[in-house]
Structures are given as structure tokens and as C-alpha cells.
Amino acid sequence: MLKTAIAAKQLKFSAFTTTLLVSTYQDIDAIMRIGKAIADRENIEFLAIDFRAGFDYAHCKAEEEGLYKQRWCGCIYSFNDRFNAMSKRHRPKARK
């Protein structure tokens, strides 16, 4: 978010935000706290809106429209969790 805030300032935007505020899987209080701290440090407004109310609707609408929905957030930790879960599902069962 720091890089986003800096870029927003350089581009003369009045505020910045993050897509993390839409996910029901994220710690929204921590995101809000960090965003506000960065905003104070960089002297730019943090657009702190809880977008989670639209999370389920957005997923349903995307599925309806046939849009791609990534099943992990994009960070390496999420990727590893997803990869490990998929690996467990596709392991051959041991024969007795």
C-alpha cells in the first residue's frame, strides 16, 4: 500500500485504496489501520471503505458472466496453500 500511496501522490490523486478491502478473507481492521498510517505518513487520504458487502454478489455475477475468478489472492503464501491443497486431492490412494 505504501507504493500505491506514493504513486497516487506522484500522479496527483487525492486518495488511494486497496482491493484487499473487498475480500472477506482479509483482516479488514489491520488493513484499515495500515492504510491510515500510510496516509498520515505520506500526507494523502486513504479511502477506507468496507467493500465486503458486495463480495458474494461479485463472485456470483462473475460466474454468471463466465468471467475468470482466480481462486487465490496472488501472494506466494496463498499460492502455496492452494497448491498444497490441490496436491493432496490428487494424490493416488495407497493400496492395501
Beta strands, then each sheet from edge to edge (+ up, - down):
strand 1: 15-16
strand 2: 45-46
sheet 1: 1+ 2+
end
